[in-house]
Amino acid sequence: MSPGIGHSQLKLVVFDLENTLIFNEFLPELAALLGKEEEVAAITQAGIDGHIDWEEGFRMRAQRLRGLTQAQIIRAARELRPMPGAKEFVPWLQAESSKVVLVTGGPREVAESALALFDADTVFSNEFHYEDGIFTGAVTIHVSPRRKGEIVRELAAKWGIRKDEIIAVLFDGVEELDAVGVYEVLAKAKQLHPPLDLTVRFRALKEQITGALGMKFLAHEVRRDLADLDLVIVPGGQGRAEVVKDSEWLQSLLDFGTEKPVASVCTGALILMAAGLLAGRKATTHRSAMDELRGTAQVVDQRIVEDGLVTTAGGVTASIDLGLQLLRKHFGPELADEVAEHLEYRENQNP
């Protein structure tokens, strides 16, 4: 689970080490010891540009480091530079009953140094291979972008940690696909992987809801309170005009959204705005409603926009993209890709 889930609810926090908890970028720093910074940087850029995959690029960069001594690598690993506040943040999370996990694409020597520096619960890294104390350029890959999601799920199962309990709010006049699209994606992930610790439900203020086009919904839960949840999704639709009149419920949404993640689809962003969650934030909505959003939020004409705890999605069909983004963020890219393939959906990328 990513560190966006609210403070008292958060039980598992997984940090990418480099450029998150530390300033160091370890492989480039090792390359500098051999005068091969430009070669390594060029390989990194090729990966960013999509010309090579991450694993291939990692092996290529490691080959450029062949000849370094293990002593040099250990010395470099002992010179980690923590971000301001990072050393205090980790024990604070642990005091809040959170397991803190560090993940690095660097070698075991970096992992061991970081574990000692931050006193985290565990750490995952890759492995460099040596002969007579000299790095051979060979590596064993335990950590990769696709592997990170697997690490999160394995640790959650090992420690009995519950992941996201997500609800989509329903109201009369809700745009049907706004609600159903994201629900389909998240529920499909659970169907494909029943052990997945994910609960997705519809919550409303009454049992039966009539959508903007006449579809009838039966809410899973009839409750006003949101405090028991991990993430709330607010769809849009013409019925939002009545929702924004409910000041008590808007206050509960504001209280929730200042501590835990919220998301909107289409004109659901206007409900978040009415609750006070979009002031000064970057956000998107259906293009017909962007002018209404301007003046309160920084409107961005993109499919998905994230700003802090708030994620907003564009018009109607972006509901599916939002579901995939939530899977990618909280459960890993491989699960999002699997669900997209199963749904035969080609994701719409931000321009």
N, C-alpha and C positions, 0 to 999 in steps of 0.2 A: 504494500500500500504506500502510496506516495505521501509526503509530509503535508499534504493539503487537508487531510481529514482532521476534524476538530480536536482541540487539546486533550480533553478528558477522555475522548473516544479513541484516540490514537494509540495503537499498541505495537505497531511495527513501522519503523522509519528506516528507509534504505537510502544512503547517500552515495552518489558518485563522488569519489574523493577529490580528483583534480578539478580545480576551478570552482569547487563548491565549498569544501572545508579547508582546502589548501590552495595557495597561489601556484604551486609547482605544476608544470607539465613535464612529467618525468622522462618520457622518451626523448623529447627535444633536448632536455638538459643533459642526458647521457650522450646524445649525438654531438653536443658541443664539445665533449671531452675528446672526441675523435675528429673534430672539424668537419662533421658531416650534417650540420644543421640544415643546410639547403636541400640536400638529398632527402632527408627525412620529412622536411616541410613539404616538398613537392609530392611525395607519396601521400601524405595526409590530405593535401588539397585534391589529389586525384580521387580519393575516397569521398570527400565532401561533394565533389562534382559528379559522383555516381559512376566514375569510370572503372573503379574496382570496389569489391565488397570489403567490409571491415576486416574480416579474418585474413583475407589475402594481403590487405594493406598492412596489417599488424605484423604478419610474418616477414613481409618485405622490409619494414622498418627495423625489425629485430635483426635481420641479416646485416643491416648497415652497422649494427653495434657489435658485430663479431670482433673479438680481440680484447674487449674490455675485461679487466680482471674483476672477480667477485668482490675483492676489497674495494675497488673504485665504486662499484654499484652500491655496496653497503654504506660507504661514506656519503654518497649522494642521497641515499634513502634516509640518512640520519639528519639531513638538512631540510626537513619539511618546514614550510612556512605557513602557519595556520592563518586563515582569514580572521579578521577582527571579530571577537565574540564567539568563534567556533568552539574553542575549548570550554567555554562556559555553557554553550547551548546544548552540547551532548549530555552532560550530567543533569541539566534541567529536564531534558526529555526523559531520561531514565528515572528521575524523581517523579515524573508524571506517569509512571508504570509503562513506559515504552521500551521496547527492544530496539537498540540502535545497531544497524549493520552498515559496514563500509564496503564499497565495491570499487575496485580499481583495475584498469587494464594493464597496469604495471606489474612488475614481478613480485614474488613473495617477499623480497627484502623490503619493498615499500609498504606492503601490507602489514608486516610485523612492526615496522616503525610507526605506522599510523595507529595501529591497535594500541601500542604503548602510549602514544601521544594523547589520544582521545579517550582511552579506556572504554572503547565500544564493546558491545557484546560479542561480535564476531566480525570477520573480514573475509572477503573473497578476492582472489587475484589470479594472475596467470603465473606460469612457471618458466624461468630461464634454466637452460641446461649448461653445465660447466664440465670441462675436462682439465684436470690439474689446475683448478682455480681460474680458468680462462673461459669466458662466455663463448659458446660455439656458434651462436646465432640460431640455434634450435629452441623452440618453445612448445609448451603444452598449454593450450587455450582452455581455461576454465570459465573465463568471463568474456562475454561479447554482448553487443546490443540485444540480440535475440535471447541469449541465455539469462539476462537479468530478470525478465518476467518469470522464468522458471525458478530462479533463486527465491524470489518473493513468495511464490506459491508453496515451494517446499518448506521454507521457514515458517510460513503461516500454519501449515499443516503440522509441522514439528512442535511448534509452541502453542498450538490450539488457539490461534489468533483469528478472530472474526474479521472479515474484510467488509466491504461497503454494503450498507443497507440503504438502498436508493429508492426514492419514491418520485413519481411524476404526479403533480397536482392536477386534478380535473375540476372543471367548472362548466356550467351550462354555456354553450356557445364556443367551447374549445375547438380549435382547428384539429380535426381528427388525426391527420398525419403528423402534426406537431407532436402529439402524445404517443401515437402508435409506432412511429418510426424508431425512436430511441428505445422504446420498450422492446420492440422486436429484436433489435441488435443485442441488448443486454440480456434479455431472456434467452435468446438463442445461444449465447455463450454458456449460460447455465445448463441448457438442454444438452449441448455438446459435451460439457464437462460437469456432470452432476456433483462431483465433490467440490467444485468451485464454491468458495465462501462468498456468495453474492446473492442478495435478495432484491428483487425488483417488484414494486407494487404501485398500484394507483391509489391515491388518497384523495378524498373529497369531503365536502361538508354535508353531503347527503348521499344516499346509496346509488340512485339512478341519475345519470347525467346525459343530457342530450347535446351532441356536438353541433358545430356550425352547419353541417350538411345533413343533419338528422340522424346520424349514427347514435345508437343507445349504448352507454357504458354502464356497467355495474362496478362500482369502486370496490377494491379489496378491503379498504378501511375507511371508516367515516370518523374523522378526528380533525380537530383544529390544531392541536399541538404538533410541533415539528422537532422538539428537542431530542427525541429518541433516535433520530435518523443520522446518517453520515453524509448524505448528499441529497439535495432537493432539485428537481428539474421542473421548471415552470414553462409550459407551452403557451402559445398565443391563441388568437382568435377573437372574434367580435365580442365574445362574452367578457373580455377583460375589462370592459367599461364598468361592469358591476363589481368585479373583483377589487378594483382600485378604490371603491367606496367603502370597503371593509377595513377600516383603520386598525382594528384590533388584530386582524389576521396579517395585515401588512407589517405591523410591529413585530409579530412573531417571526415573520420572514426576515425582517431586518436583524432581529436578535440572532437568528440562526446564521444568517449570511455574514455576520461580522466574526463568527468563530469557525464556521465550517463551509465547505464548498457549495456553491449554488450554480445552476446553469439555466439557460433559457433557450427556447427555440422561437424563431420568428418574432412576432410581436409580444411574446412573453417578456422580452427585454423591457417593454414599457411598464410591465408589472414590477420588475426589479427596480426600474427607475422610480416608480411611485413609492416603493418601499424605502428608497434612499440608498440603494446599493450601487448605483452607477455614477454617482457624483464624481467627476474628474477621471473616471476610468475609461479605458478604451473598450469599445463595445460595438456590436453589430446587431442588425435586425432585418426584417423584410425591407426591401428597398423603398416601398411605398411609405414606410414609417420612419425613415432615417431623419427626415426634417424634424419630426416630433422629438426625436432623441437628442438632436443637436441642442447645444446650450446647457445640457446637463452632463452628457458623456462626450468623449472624443470618438466620434463615429468613424469606424474603419470599414471600408467596403471589402470585406473578406468573408469567406465561408464560416470560419471558426475564429473567434478572438478570445484570448485568455488574458486576464489582468488580475493578478493576485488570486483570490479565492473564487473569482467570478469568471465563468465561461459563457459566452453568448454565441449562438448559432444564427445564421441568416434565415432566409425564407423557407418555410414548409419542408421541402425535401432535405434541407440541412439537418433535420432531425436525425436522419440516418448517419450522417457524418459526425454529429455530436456523439451518438452512441459509440461509434468506432473510436473517436478521440478519447472518450472516457475509458474504454477498454485499454487503449494504448497507454494511457497515463497511469492507470491504477493496476493493471494486470499484465502489461507488456505488449509489445508490438506483434509478437507471433500470434497471440490470441485474437487481436484485432484483424490481422490478415486472414486468419482461418475463418472467422465469422464472415468477413467480406466475401471471401471465396465461396463459402457455403450459400450465402444469399445472392451470389452472382451479381455483386454490386461493385462497380468501379468507382472508387471514392473520388469526390470532387476536391481537388487541392486548392488551397488559397492561391490567388493570383500573385 
